[in-house]
Amino acid sequence: MNVPFLDLKAPYRELRADIDAALGRVAASGRYLLGPELDAFEAEFAAYCGNEHCVAVGSGCDALELALRALGIGPGDEVVVPAHTFIATWLAVSATGARPVPVDPSPDGLSMDLGLVEAALTPRTRAVLPVHLYGHPADMDPLLELAGRHGLAVVEDAAQAHGARYRGRRTGSGHVVAFSFYPGKNLGAMGDGGAVVTADAAVAERVRLLRNFGSREKYRHEVRAGNSRLDEFQAAVLRAKLPRLDAWNARRAAVAARYREGLAGLPGIVLPEAAPWADPVWHLYVIRSAERDALRRELDRAGVATLIHYPVPPHRSPAYADDPAGAPEGTHPRTERLAAQVLSLPLGPHLGDDEAGAVVAAVAAAVAATGGAGAGRRLPQPTEKR
């Protein structure tokens, strides 16, 4: 059985009538930007997140950048970021003219190490940018306490965490939170898109200016700004999908549970753990193996598609080779270890039971074929110090 990493056609098949009606409604309206579909989606997504304001923009990266700019962050400032994340987190900081300051994750690999965050602070630090990685919330309360003590802003990167909960609260309920609606996300558009969700009316109004040439009124421009608007077609598609998000997340959780049950005890494999205070949405199911590359080759032969999130840490990327944030190998050892070991298995709300079973069987066979996936090279468990 061939198992795709993610079936992007499946949500359309499930919601075809609703999506077709939504697209037809927009096409017939003649209003394609900053119209009623956008207004309605912003209100509906803000309510879903349990927050006051939502301002939808052109991409998740834009959402991060405009959120930072709305808080006044710019050239000469520093923003503490995870070393282990998709590079968009860093690029958004760089786009403001500020400098990303990376820190390694905590031993569980899901949140920035709080001690390292505090050690990275300087008089130029203006904000901290945690990431709710793989759909698992970051441990926000200690980070918010630290930020409060030092007078720092906090912008949350929730691009992978639509609907996740931290201590019972939606990840989008924070002060300033950025989302992506890239097609592969838990809530994905049929193109690019993003949003800033916030409890701060002033931040929301500033992002509205920044997404639309600095203009509230046509041809009157209050600030220098660009163009980052979620179009009416994408807003209508997202409105059609939003009512299904919780059910889709529940299905993801069921697949993750199937993996956990079927893969438990395999030698040399570390499975992802959910913290007791978290209700993750399993955007990705990321295992770790010291023999990751050999394991992946075996799974490819078995017809199981996998991905690596992320093989090149941002501090080792050519994009930051001439930047102070770039650093030689060994600078962020936990991040570099993760980059060498992580492997994402197929996961999505439309992955069938037979497909999930095939993945479990293929991983077990691949571990056996690779000699226990490095069983002799013991990997630390998520809760261990290192």
LOVEXMI-5668 format. One record per atom (N, C-alpha, C, O, CB): x, y, z; residue in one letter. Coordinates in steps of 0.02 Angstrom, whole numbers, plus 50000, padded with zeros to 5 digits. Glycine has a CB too. Layout:
BEGIN
XYZA ...
# end
This chain:
BEGIN
500424994050000M 500005000050000M 500445006250000M 500895006950042M 499525000050061M 500315010849953N 500655017249953N 500285022149998N 499675022949991N 500725020149881N 500635025250045V 500325029850092V 500615036850081V 501205037850095V 500435027550166V 500225041550057P 500475048350047P 500605051750114P 500305049950165P 499985052550005P 501045056750114F 501175060350176F 500555064150198F 500385064150257F 501775065150167F 500215067450151L 499615071250166L 499205071750101L 499475073450049L 499775078350195L 498565070150105D 498125070550047D 497775077350047D 497295078450084D 497605064750048D 498015081950005L 497735088650003L 497075088949964L 496705093849969L 498225093449971L 496925083749926K 496285083649890K 495705081549934K 495125083149920K 496335078949830K 495855077849988A 495325074850029A 494865080050061A 494255078950061A 495635070650082A 495115085550088P 494645090450117P 494155093250065P 493575094450080P 495035096150149P 494405094150004Y 493955096449951Y 493425091249935Y 492835092849926Y 494345098349888Y 493635084949931R 493145079649917R 492605079449971R 492015078649956R 493495072849913R 492805080250034E 492315080050088E 491845086050086E 491245085250099E 492675079850155E 492115091850071L 491715098050075L 491585101150007L 491485107250001L 492075103150119L 491585097049955R 491535099649887R 490935104249877R 491005109649848R 491515094049838R 490355102149899A 489755106249888A 489825113049923A 489665118249894A 489135102649914A 490075113049985D 490145119250022D 490675123749991D 490575129849985D 490315117850095D 491245120849972I 491795124849944I 491595127549876I 491715133449861I 492435120649938I 491285123449834D 491075125849768D 490575131549776D 490605136449739D 490765120049727D 490115130849823A 489615136149834A 489965142549857A 489785148049836A 489095133949885A 490455141849901A 490815147649927A 491195151249871A 491175157349866A 491295145649983A 491555147349830L 491925150349774L 491455153649724L 491595159049699L 492355145049739L 490895150249709G 490415153249663G 490115159549690G 490005164349653G 489875148249648G 489985159749756R 489715165749787R 490185171649779R 489965177249764R 489575164449861R 490835170449789V 491315175949781V 491375177949708V 491385183849692V 492005173849809V 491425172949663A 491495174549592A 490925178849567A 491025183449527A 491545168149551A 490325177349590A 489735181049567A 489685187949599A 489335192349573A 489105177149581A 490035188949655S 489945195149692S 490305201049660S 490085206749667S 490195194349763S 490855199649625G 491255205149598G 491685208549650G 492025213449635G 490815210149566G 491675206149711R 492075209049766R 492595203849786R 492435198749815R 491625211149828R 493225205249770Y 493745200149777Y 494265201649831Y 494675197349847Y 494075199149712Y 494275207649857L 494745209649910L 494385213849962L 493955217949946L 495345213449881L 494575212650026L 494315216750081L 493565217450080L 493285222850086L 494635223650080L 493235211650071G 492505211650065G 492165207850122G 492465206750175G 492305208650000G 491545205950112P 491145202950166P 491395195950187P 491315194150245P 490435202450144P 491685192050141E 491935185550161E 492515186250210E 492565182550258E 492165181450099E 492945191050197L 493505192350242L 493255194650310L 493475192150362L 493985197550212L 492795199350310D 492515201750374D 492215196050414D 492315195550474D 491995207250361D 491845191750379A 491505186250414A 492015181250440A 491955178850497A 491005182750367A 492515179550399F 493015174750422F 493395177450482F 493515173850530F 493495172950366F 493595183750479E 493965186650535E 493565186250600E 493835184550653E 494155193950520E 492925187750597A 492505187350656A 492435180150680A 492475178850740A 491815190350642A 492345175550634E 492245168550652E 492885165450680E 492855161550728E 492005164550592E 493465167050651F 494085164150676F 494285167150743F 494535163650787F 494645165150626F 494175173650753A 494295176750818A 493875173350871A 494125171850926A 494155184350816A 493235172150857A 492795168950905A 493035161850919A 493025159650976A 492075168850879A 493235158150867Y 493475151350876Y 494085151250923Y 494135146950966Y 493665148250807Y 494535156050914C 495135156350956C 494995158951026C 495415158251071C 495655160850922C 494405161851037G 494255164851101G 494605171451111G 494835173051166G 494455160151156G 494655175351057N 495005181751060N 494565187251031N 494015185951006N 495675181351022N 494815193351035E 494415199251016E 494465200950942E 493965202850911E 494625205151057E 495065200450914H 495185203050847H 495565198050805H 496005194450830H 495565209750850H 495405197750741C 495785193950692C 495875198350631C 495395201250605C 495415187250673C 496495198850607V 496635202550546V 496985197750499V 497555195650511V 497085208950561V 496655195950445A 496925190950398A 497375194350347A 497235199850323A 496355187250363A 497925190950331V 498445193750286V 498635188450235V 498335183150230V 499065196150327V 499155190050196G 499325185950138G 499685179450152G 499675174950109G 499735189850094G 500005178650210S 500365172550226S 500515172350300S 500445177350336S 501025172050185S 500725166550323G 500925165950393G 501545169850409G 501595172850462G 501035158750410G 502025170050362C 502635173950373C 502455181350378C 502725184850421C 503135172850315C 502005183750335D 501785190750340D 501445192050406D 501525197350436D 501305192350283D 501055187250431A 500715188150495A 501225189350551A 501125193750592A 500275182050511A 501765185450551L 502275186450602L 502615193250594L 502695196950642L 502805180850597L 502805194850533E 503145201250521E 502705207150540E 502935211750575E 503345201850447E 502075207150518L 501645212850532L 501465213350606L 501375218850632L 501005212350491L 501415207650640A 501305207750712A 501895211050747A 501795215350791A 501195200650740A 502505209250728L 503095212250758L 503125219750743L 503265223750788L 503735208850733L 502995221550681R 503015228650662R 502475232550698R 502575238350716R 502945229350587R 501895229450708A 501355232850743A 501545234350816A 501275239050846A 500725228650742A 501995230350843L 502245231550911L 502845236250913L 503135237350966L 502435224850944L 503025239050856G 503565243950853G 504255240950848G 504745244550859G 503535248150912G 504305234550832I 504955231250828I 505265232550760I 504935231750709I 504895223650842I 505905234450759G 506225236150696G 506975236250703G 507255232950747G 505985242850672G 507325239850659P 508055239850657P 508365241450725P 508145245950761P 508305244850606P 508875237550742G 509225238450805G 508945234350862G 509265233650914G 509205245550824G 508355231550853D 508045227450905D 508255220150898D 508495218050846D 507275228050903D 508165216350952E 508285209250951E 507655205550973E 507285207851017E 508885207450997E 507545199750942V 506965195550959V 507225188450970V 507555185550927V 506425195650902V 507085185651029V 507305178851045V 506845173951010V 506235174351016V 507315177651122V 507145169250973V 506765164450933V 507025157350946V 507585156650971V 506815166150857V 506625152250931P 506885145450936P 507405144050883P 507345146450826P 506315140350931P 507915140350901A 508395138050851A 508085132550808A 508235131950748A 509045135550884A 507655128450839H 507325122950803H 506625125150783H 506155124850823H 507295116450847H 506555127350721T 505915129650694T 505985130150619T 506545129850592T 505695136350725T 505425131150584F 505465132750513F 505745139850506F 505615144150548F 504765132250479F 506135140950455I 506525147050448I 506075153250442I 506315158850454I 506965146650387I 505435152450425A 504985158250420A 504955162050485A 504875168250484A 504275155950401A 505015158650542T 505015162150607T 505575167250609T 505475172850632T 505075157050665T 506165165250586W 506735169750585W 506655175150531W 506805181050543W 507375165750573W 506435173050472L 506385177750416L 505915183550432L 506035189150411L 506155174150353L 505385182050469A 504915187450487A 505255192650531A 505135198650523A 504305184550523A 505675190350577V 506055195050619V 506535199050577V 506565205250583V 506435191250674V 506905195750533S 507385199150491S 507045204250445S 507325209550431S 507775194150448S 506435202750422A 506075207350377A 505905213950411A 505825218950377A 505435204050353A 505865214050477T 505735220350513T 506365224450521T 506325230350540T 505425218950581T 506945221550507G 507575224850520G 507875222950587G 508435224850603G 507495232150517G 507495219250628A 507755216850692A 508185210650682A 508225207950627A 507175215350740A 508505208550735R 508955202750732R 508655196950770R 508495197650829R 509655204550760R 508585191050738P 508385185050776P 508955182650819P 509525182250797P 508145179550728P 508805180950881V 509305178250928V 509065171250947V 508605170550987V 509385182950992V 509375166050919P 509125159250929P 509355156150995P 509905157451019P 509345154850872P 508915151851023V 509105147851080V 508865140751068V 508375139551033V 508795150751146V 509215136051098D 509045128951091D 508385127351126D 508175130951171D 509615124651120D 508065121851106P 507465119751141P 507625116551208P 508195114751222P 507065114851098P 507105115951249S 507165112151311S 507255104851293S 507185102951234S 506525113151355S 507415100551341P 507555093551324P 506985089951287P 507115085251250P 507705089751386P 506355092151297D 505815088851261D 505765091151188D 505395088151149D 505155090151295D 506135096351170G 506165098551101G 505565102651078G 505525104351019G 506225092751057G 505105104351124L 504485107651104L 504455115051122L 504055118751092L 503905104151134L 504845117351169S 504845124351190S 505565126751196S 506025122751206S 504465125151257S 505655133251191M 506315136051203M 506515134751275M 506105135251321M 506325143651187M 507155133251286D 507415132351353D 507395139051390D 507715143851369D 508145129451351D 507015139251445L 506895145551479L 507545148651505L 507635154751502L 506405144551537L 507985144451531G 508625147051554G 509035150151499G 509365155251508G 509015141551588G 509015146951440L 509375149751383L 509065156151357L 509415160651334L 509415144651326L 508395156551361V 508065162751342V 508305168551385V 508485173851360V 507295162051348V 508305167451451E 508505172851496E 509235174651485E 509415180551487E 508405170851569E 509665169751472A 510365171051460A 510485174951396A 510985178351389A 510755164551458A 510015174451348A 510085177751283A 509865184951284A 509985188651236A 509695173951230A 509545187151338L 509275193951339L 509835199151344L 510335198151380L 508795194751398L 509755204651308T 510215210251310T 509795216651314T 509185216351309T 510685210251247T 510115222351323P 509735228651323P 509345229951258P 508895234051257P 510195234451335P 509525226351204R 509175227351140R 508585222651131R 508205223451083R 509655226551083R 508495217851175T 507955213051167T 507285216451177T 507175219951227T 508035207151218T 506845215551128R 506185218651131R 505615213651135R 505065215351157R 506085223151072R 505745207451113A 505195202551110A 505465195451112A 506055194251100A 504775203651046A 505015190951128V 505135183751124V 504615180751078V 504025182651081V 505125180351195V 504835176051035L 504385173250985L 504365165650992L 504725162150956L 504625175250914L 503955163051037P 503895155751043P 503505152650985P 503095156050954P 503555153851110P 503635146350972V 503295142650918V 502925136650948V 503215132850986V 503805140350863V 502295135950929H 501905130050949H 502045124550898H 501665123550851H 501125131650954H 502605121150907L 502905116950856L 502535110350848L 502345107150897L 503625115650872L 502435108350785Y 502125101950767Y 501395101350791Y 501115095850791Y 502525096150795Y 501095106950811G 500415106750838G 500385106050913G 499835105650941G 500045101150806G 500965105850947H 500985105351020H 501125112251049H 501605115551029H 501535100251043H 500705114651096P 500815121351123P 501485121851159P 501715117051191P 500255123151172P 501795127651154A 502375129151195A 502145130351267A 501565131951279A 502765135451167A 502605129551314D 502435130751385D 502455138251398D 502975141151412D 502935126951433D 501865141451392M 501825148651389M 501865152151457M 502165157551460M 501195150651356M 501595149451510D 501555153151573D 502245155251599D 502335161051616D 501195149151625D 502735150651603P 503395152851625P 503705157951579P 504055162551601P 503855146951632P 503585157251514L 503865161951466L 503545168851473L 503895173951470L 503775159351395L 502895168951483L 502545175351493L 502775178751557L 502845184851560L 501785174351494L 502895174751609E 503145177651672E 503825180751662E 503965186251686E 503165172251727E 504265177151627L 504935179851613L 504885186251572L 505215191251587L 505365174651577L 504475186051519A 504395191951476A 504125197851515A 504345203551505A 503935190451417A 503655196651560G 503375202051601G 503905205151646G 503915211251654G 502805199451642G 504335201051676R 504855203651719R 505345208151682R 505615212851710R 505245197951752R 505445206651618H 505945210451579H 505625215451531H 505975218651491H 506375205651539H 504965216351535G 504635221251492G 504655219551419G 504725223951377G 504945227851503G 504595213151402L 504645210951332L 503955209251304L 503515206751339L 505105204851327L 503865210651240A 503275208351204A 503335200951189A 503895198351184A 503165212451139A 502775197651181V 502765190651161V 502305189951100V 501715191751103V 502525186051219V 502575187351046V 502175185750986V 502215178150977V 502765175450972V 502445189550922V 501645174850975E 501635167550969E 501575165550896E 501155168250858E 501045164751010E 501985160850876D 501945157850809D 501525151550815D 501775146350837D 502665156350780D 500895152050794A 500425146450798A 500265143650729A 499725141050718A 499775148550833A 500745144250683A 500635142050614A 500445134750608A 500125132750560A 501245143450572A 500645130650659Q 500515123450656Q 500025121250710Q 499965115250723Q 501175119650664Q 499675125850741A 499315124050802A 498595126550804A 498355128350857A 499675126750862A 498245126650748H 497545128750746H 497125124250790H 497055118250776H 497285128850674H 496835126950842G 496395123050886G 496725119850945G 496385117050988G 496065117950846G 497395120050950A 497735117051007A 497555120851070A 497355126651068A 498495117050996A 497625117451127R 497475120651191R 498065120051238R 498405114951242R 496845117451223R 498185125451275Y 498685125851327Y 498335127251393Y 498045132551402Y 499225131251312Y 498355122451439R 498005123151503R 497285125251493R 497025129451529R 498365128151548R 496965122151443G 496265123351429G 496125129251384G 495555130151363G 495905124351492G 496635133351369R 496535139351328R 496765138051257R 497295134951246R 496915145251357R 496395140351207R 496605139751138R 497265143451128R 497395148551160R 496065142551090R 497675140751084T 498315144151070T 498195151151040T 498635155451048T 498735139951022T 497645152251008G 497505158850979G 497215163851028G 497025169351007G 497055158150922G 497175162151092S 496865166651140S 497355171451172S 497165175451215S 496515162751193S 497995171151152G 498515175251182G 498485182551159G 498035184551122G 499185172551167G 498965186451183H 498955193651169H 499055195051095H 498675198851066H 499505197251210H 499575192151065V 499695192950993V 499925186150966V 500445183550986V 500235198550978V 499525183250920V 499655176550895V 499615176650819V 499145179450790V 499155171450925V 500095173550786A 500105173350713A 499965166250688A 500225161350715A 500795175750686A 499525165750637F 499345159350607F 499525159450533F 499575164650501F 498585158050616F 499625153350507S 499685152250435S 499095148050411S 498855143750448S 500365148750417S 498865149450350F 498355145350318F 498615142050255F 498235140750208F 497725149550303F 499265140850254Y 499575136950199Y 499165130550190Y 498915127750239Y 500335135350214Y 499095128150128P 498635122450115P 498735116350159P 498245112850173P 498695120450045P 499355114950180G 499475109050220G 499345109750294G 499435104950331G 500165106850210G 499135115650317K 499015116650388K 498365113250409K 497965111150367K 498985124150404K 498265112750475N 497645109750501N 497035113550476N 496525110450461N 497655109650577N 497085120050470L 496585124150436L 496945127450378L 497295132450387L 496255129450484L 496855124650319G 497225126950261G 496785129850207G 496225127450195G 497635121350232G 497025135050175A 496675138150118A 496845134250054A 497165129050057A 496865145650111A 496635136849997M 496815133949932M 497345138349899M 497345139349838M 496185133149886M 497785140949941G 498315145449922G 498625147949986G 498515144950039G 498065151349877G 499005153349983D 499315155950043D 498815160250083D 498315162650056D 499935160050026D 498975161050146G 498575165350189G 498835165150260G 499205160550278G 497845163250188G 498645169950299G 498855170250369G 498415175050407G 497975178250378G 499585172250375G 498525175650472A 498125180150513A 498495181850577A 498895177950603A 497445177150529A 498365187850601V 498575189950668V 497945190150711V 497465193650695V 498945196850667V 497965186350766V 497405186250813V 497655189550877V 498195187850902V 497135178950827V 497275194250904T 497515198150960T 496955200651005T 496385201450984T 497915204050935T 497135201751067A 496685204851115A 496765212351116A 496395215751152A 496805202051185A 497235214951078D 497415222051080D 497135225651019D 497355224450963D 498185222951083D 496645230051030A 496325233550974A 496825237850936A 496775238550875A 495755237951000A 497315240750972A 497805245050938A 498255240950893A 498425243150838A 498235248850990A 498445234950915V 498855230550872V 498455228550811V 498715228650755V 499085224250911V 497825226750820A 497405224750763A 497345230450713A 497395229250652A 496705222650787A 497235236450736E 497155242150690E 497815243550654E 497805245350595E 496935248350729E 498375242750689R 499015243950657R 499145238650602R 499385240350548R 499585243850709R 498975232450616V 499075227150565V 498625228550505V 498835227450448V 498925220150594V 498015230950516R 497575232750460R 497895238050416R 497845237850354R 496895235150485R 498225242950446L 498575248050407L 499155244850368L 499245246250309L 498835253650453L 499545240750402L 500145238050372L 499995233150316L 500415232250272L 500565234650424L 499415229950317R 499255225150264R 498985228550201R 498935225350149R 498735220050289R 498825234950205N 498475238350150N 498775245150134N 498435250250135N 497735239150168N 499435245150120F 499775251250098F 499735256850149F 499805262750130F 499495253650033F 499635255250213G 499585260550264G 498965264750258G 498965270550278G 500185264950260G 498435261850231S 497845265850215S 497215263150248S 497075257250246S 497745265950139S 496835267650279R 496155266150302R 495655268450250R 495125265550241R 496005269450370R 495835273750215E 495405276850165E 495795277150100E 496385278950099E 495175284050188E 495465275350045K 495805274849981K 496185281349964K 495915286849968K 495305273249926K 496815280349945Y 497275285749923Y 497485290249980Y 497775295549968Y 496955289849869Y 497355288350042R 497625291950100R 498055286950139R 497785282150167R 497055295050146R 498705288150141H 499185283350167H 499535286250228H 499885291250224H 499695281350113H 499425283150286E 499665285850349E 500375283650366E 500745287350399E 499205283750405E 500565277750343V 501235275150356V 501495271650293V 501105270150248V 501235270150416V 502155270550290R 502435266750235R 502305259350247R 502525256650298R 503195268250227R 501965256250202A 501775249250212A 501675245950144A 501635249350093A 501135248650254A 501645239450145G 501555235650084G 500855232950077G 500365236050100G 502045229950082G 500805227250045N 500165224450026N 500165217050045N 500535213150016N 500025225349949N 499745215250093S 499705208250115S 498985206850136S 498815207250195S 500205206750173S 498565205250086R 497845204550100R 497615197550083R 497765194950029R 497445209850060R 497255194450129L 496925188050114L 496335189450068L 495905193450084L 496695184350179L 496325186150009D 495795187749961D 495135184349981D 495125179950023D 495995185649891D 494605186549949E 493935184149965E 493845176749951E 493475173349987E 493425188149927E 494165174149899F 494105167049884F 494395162849941F 494085158049963F 494465165349818F 494995164749965Q 495305160850019Q 494895161550083Q 494825156750120Q 496025163250030Q 494645167550097A 494235168450157A 493605164050154A 493405161150204A 494035175750165A 493305163550095A 492705159450088A 492865152050097A 492475148450128A 492375160550019A 493425149750071V 493635142750080V 493755141350153V 493535136150179V 494275141250038V 494095145850187L 494235144850259L 493595144850300L 493545141250349L 494715150350284L 493105148850280R 492465148750315R 492125141950307R 491805139550353R 492005154450290R 492185138950248A 491885132450236A 492225127050278A 491905122250299A 491915130650162A 492875127750289K 493255122650324K 493235123450400K 493275118450436K 493965122650301K 493185129450425L 493245130750496L 492765126450539L 492975123950591L 493125137950511L 492135125550519P 491695121350560P 491915114050566P 491685110550611P 490995121650532P 492355111750522R 492595104850524R 493255104150562R 493485098550572R 492675102150453R 493555109650582L 494225109450609L 494275105050671L 494735100950676L 494465116450626L 493825105650718D 493875101650779D 493805094150764D 494165090050793D 493335103750829D 493355092450719A 493275085350701A 493905082850666A 494125077250679A 492655084350655A 494195086850622W 494805084850588W 495385084050638W 495775079350633W 494995089950534W 495425088650687N 495945088050738N 495845081750780N 496335078550799N 495945094250783N 495225080050794A 495085073950833A 495305067750794A 495565063050823A 494335073450850A 495215067850728R 495435062250687R 496205061850687R 496485056450690R 495175062850616R 496535067550684R 497265067650688R 497495064450754R 497965060450756R 497535074850682R 497155066350809A 497335063650874A 497235056050876A 497615052450908A 496915066950929A 496715053550842A 496585046350840A 497145042750802A 497355037350822A 495905044950808A 497375045750747V 497935042650710V 498565042750753V 498935037850754V 498055046450643V 498695048350788A 499275048850831A 499255043450885A 499765040450902A 499325055750863A 498655042250913A 498585037050964A 498715030150935A 499025025850967A 497885037350995A 498495029050874R 498625022650840R 499375021650830R 499625016150841R 498265022350771R 499725026850810Y 500445026450803Y 500775024950870Y 501215020650875Y 500725032950773Y 500555028450921R 500875027550987R 500795020351011R 501265017351037R 500575032551039R 500195017751002E 500075010851023E 500475005850982E 500765001151008E 499325009251018E 500495006950916G 500815002150872G 501575002450871G 501904997550857G 500565003050803G 501855008450887L 502575009350882L 502925009050950L 503535009050953L 502725015950849L 502535008751004A 502835008651071A 503315002751078A 503154997051058A 502295008251125A 503895004051106G 504364998751120G 504844997051064G 505284992851073G 504004992851138G 504755000151005L 505234998650951L 505925001250970L 505985006950992L 505005001850884L 506444997150963P 507114999250984P 507375005050943P 507305005250882P 507594993450980P 507685009850978G 508015015450944G 507555020850920G 507775025450885G 508395012850887G 506905020450936I 506415025450913I 506155029350974I 505975026351024I 505825022050875I 506145035950968V 505835040151019V 505195042950990V 505215046150937V 506315045851043V 504645041951024L 503995044251001L 503825051051032L 504065052551087L 503445039251017L 503435055050998P 503245061551027P 502785060651087P 502355056251089P 502895065950974P 502875065051137E 502475064951197E 502055071251201E 502275076551179E 502915064251260E 501455070751227A 501045076651242A 501135078451315A 501065074151359A 500295075351226A 501295084651329A 501375086851398A 500705086451434A 500185086951401A 501655094051401A 500695085451500P 500055084751536P 499625091051533P 499025090651543P 500195083051607P 499935096751520W 499555103051517W 499345104851445W 499085110351434W 499965108751546W 499455100451398A 499345102051328A 498835097551296A 498785091651312A 500005101751289A 498455100351250D 498015096551205D 498235098051134D 497965102551102D 497255098351217D 498735094351109P 499015095851042P 498525093950987P 498065090050997P 499675092251032P 498645096650928V 498225095150870V 498595091050817V 498335090050762V 497965101650839V 499195088650834W 499555083850793W 499595085950720W 499415082250674W 499225077050797W 499825092150710H 499965094350642H 500465089650609H 500405087950550H 500235101650641H 500965087450648L 501455082650625L 501555077350679L 501495078750738L 502125086050608L 501715071250657Y 501905065950703Y 502645064550690Y 502825061350641Y 501465059450695Y 503075067050736V 503795067150724V 504135062250772V 504145063350832V 504075074350732V 504415056950744I 504815052250783I 505545054150777I 505735058250736I 504695044950760I 505965050950819R 506685052150816R 507055045550812R 506865040650845R 506925056250876R 507575045450772S 507995039450766S 508705041550749S 508815045950707S 507715034750711S 509185038350781A 509885039650764A 510055037150694A 510545039350664A 510345036350815A 509635032650668E 509725030050600E 509165032650555E 508895028950513E 509725022250600E 508995038950563R 508435041950528R 508465040950452R 507965038950422R 508405049250543R 509035042350422D 509075042150349D 508975035050322D 508645034050271D 509735044950326D 509265030150356A 509175023150336A 508445021050346A 508155017550304A 509635018450375A 508155023150400L 507455021750414L 507005024750360L 506535021550337L 507245024350483L 507155030750340R 506755034050288R 506815030450221R 506315029750185R 506965041350280R 507405028150205R 507485024450142R 507065018150142R 506755016450091R 508225022650130R 507055014550198E 506645008550202E 505905010050195E 505535006450162E 506785004950268E 505685015450226L 504985017350221L 504805019450150L 504255018050126L 504815022950270L 505255022750117D 505135024650047D 505055018450004D 504615018149961D 505715029150021D 505475013450015R 505415007149978R 504745003749991R 504465000349948R 505995002349995R 504485004650051A 503845001550070A 503245005650046A 502675003650057A 503815000650145A 503365011450015G 502815015549990G 502535020350040G 501985023050030G 502275011149965G 502895021550095V 502665026250147V 503055032750140V 503655032850148V 502755023250218V 502695038050124A 503015044650114A 503155047850182A 502735047750227A 502565049150071A 503745050750189T 503935054250250T 504245060950231T 504435062050174T 504425049950293T 504305065350281L 504655071650273L 505095072850333L 505005069750385L 504155077550262L 505555077450326I 505995079350382I 505865086650399I 505965091050357I 506755078150364I 505655087850460H 505515094650485H 505975096050546H 505775094650602H 504755095450505H 506565098750536Y 506835102050476Y 507555099950470Y 507915099850520Y 506765109950480Y 507795098150409P 508465095250403P 509035100250411P 509585098350431P 508535092050336P 508915106750396V 509445111850402V 509205117150452V 508745120850436V 509605115150332V 509505117450510P 509305122650558P 509435129650529P 509905130550492P 509685121850625P 509015134450546P 509115141150518P 509815143950530P 510085147550487P 508615145950547P 510115142450587H 510785145350601H 511315142250557H 511875144850553H 510965144350674H 511155136550522R 511625133450475R 511425134750403R 511745132250356R 511665126050489R 510885138550393S 510645139850325S 511075145150290S 511305149850323S 509915142150327S 511185144450224P 511535149750188P 511195156550193P 511525161650186P 511595147850115P 510545156650206A 510195163050213A 510465167150271A 510405173250271A 509445161750223A 510765163850321Y 511035167450379Y 511785166750385Y 512075167750439Y 510705164950443Y 512115164950330A 512835164050332A 513215170450348A 513745170250379A 513085161350266A 512935176150328D 513265182650340D 512915186650394D 512985192750397D 513315186650276D 512535183250436D 512135186650488D 512375184350556D 512585178650564D 511375185050479D 512355188750607P 512565186550674P 512165180650700P 512415176950743P 512495192250722P 511555179650675A 511155173950698A 511425167350670A 511315162050700A 510435174850677A 511765167650614G 512085161750587G 512655159650632G 512975163850664G 512335162950516G 512785153150635A 513295150750682A 513585144150658A 513265140450621A 512985149950753A 514195142650679P 514515136450658P 514195130350691P 513835130950741P 515255136550673P 514335124550663E 514075118350690E 514295117550763E 514865119050781E 514315112350648E 513825115250804G 513975114350875G 513725120050918G 513735119550979G 514695113450885G 513505125450887T 513275131250926T 512625129850963T 512535131751020T 513185137350881T 512165126350929H 511525124550959H 511455116950955H 511115114450910H 510925128250923H 511765113351000P 511825106050993P 511165102350995P 511085097450958P 512265103351047P 510685104451036R 510045100951037R 509685101650971R 509395096850945R 509605103551094R 509695107650942T 509385108750878T 509715104550824T 509375101450783T 509415116150859T 510375104350824E 510735100550773E 510605093050781E 510575089350731E 511485101950777E 510535090750843R 510375083650854R 509685082150827R 509585076950794R 510405081950930R 509205086550840L 508535085450813L 508535085350737L 508215081150706L 508055090850839L 508895090050707A 508925090450634A 509185083950603A 509005082250547A 509365096250612A 509605080450640A 509895074150615A 509455068050630A 509575062750602A 510575073150645A 508955068850673Q 508585063050697Q 507835063050682Q 507525057750680Q 508675062450769Q 507535068850671V 506805069150666V 506555066450599V 506875067250547V 506565076250675V 505975063150602L 505655060450542L 504905060850553L 504635058350602L 505885053050528L 504555064050506S 503835065050510S 503475059650471S 503605058650412S 503635071950485S 503025056050505L 502635050750473L 501995053650443L 501785059150463L 502465045250524L 501675050050396P 501055052450367P 500525053750422P 500435049650467P 500785047450316P 500185059350416L 499665060950464L 499205066250435L 499435071250407L 499965063450532L 498565065050440G 498065069750417G 497375067350436G 497305061450453G 498115070850341G 496885071650433P 496215069650455P 495875064550409P 495365061650428P 495785075650460P 496155063550350H 495845058750303H 496275052550293H 496155048650247H 495725062150237H 496775051650336L 497175045550333L 496755039750360L 496515039950417L 497845046350374L 496675034550319G 496235029050338G 496555024350389G 497165024350399G 496055025150277G 496125020450422D 496375015650471D 496855010650439D 497365008850469D 495785011850503D 496695008450379D 497145003750344D 497815006950329D 498335003850336D 496815001250279D 497795013350309E 498425016850296E 498835017750359E 499435016650359E 498275023650264E 498505019550414A 498865020250477A 499175013650498A 499745013450521A 498405022850533A 498795008250490G 499075001650505G 499654999850461G 500134996750484G 498544996450498G 499625001850398A 500175000550352A 500805004450372A 501355001850366A 499985002350280A 500715010550397V 501285014450420V 501615011050480V 502225010450483V 501065021650438V 501205008850528V 501475005450587V 501874999250566V 502424998150591V 500905003550635V 501584995250522A 501924989150500A 502564990850464A 503074987450473A 501474985050455A 502554996050422A 503144997850383A 503705000450428A 504284998950417A 502975003150331A 503525004450480V 504035006950526V 504345001050564V 504955000850573V 503735012150575V 503934996450588A 504204990650624A 504674986650580A 505204984550602A 503634986150649A 504484985650517A 504914981950471A 505544985750455A 506084982850450A 504534980450406A 505494992350449A 506074996450434A 506564996450493A 507174996250483A 505875003550418A 506304996650554V 506734996350613V 507114989650613V 507714989550627V 506324997150678V 506764984250599A 507084977750596A 507624977450542A 508154974650551A 506574972250585A 507464980450484A 507934980350428A 508554984550440A 509084983150412A 507594982750365A 508494989550482T 509064993950497T 509404992050561T 509784996050590T 508835001250500T 509284986050585G 509634983650644G 509404986950708G 509814988350752G 510354984650636G 508754988250713G 508494991350774G 508554998850774G 508525002050827G 508864988650833G 508635001850714A 508645009150706A 509115012450756A 508955017550787A 507945012050715A 509715009550762G 510205012650806G 510085011150878G 510245015250922G 510215020050796G 509805005250893A 509655003450962A 510275003751007A 510235005151066A 509344996550966A 510855002550976G 511475002851015G 511705009951028G 512145011051070G 512004999050981G 511405014850993R 511585021851004R 510995025151039R 510555028051006R 511755025450936R 510975024551104R 510395026351143R 510225033751136R 510655038051142R 510505024551216R 509575035051124L 509335041951120L 509035043951187L 508695039851218L 508825042751064L 509155050151209P 508825052351271P 508075052351262P 507815053951208P 509075059351290P 507715050751315Q 506985051351315Q 506805058751321Q 507205062751345Q 506665047151371Q 506185060551300P 505995067551299P 506065071051366P 506195077051368P 505295068251276P 505995067451422T 506005070651488T 506705070951518T 506785073851572T 505555067051535T 507195068051485E 507865067851513E 508235074451502E 508115077851452E 508265062151485E 508695076051547K 509135081751539K 509715079551492K 509895073751489K 509415084251607K 509985084551457R 510575082951418R 510995089251409R 511525088951377R 510395079951350R 
# end
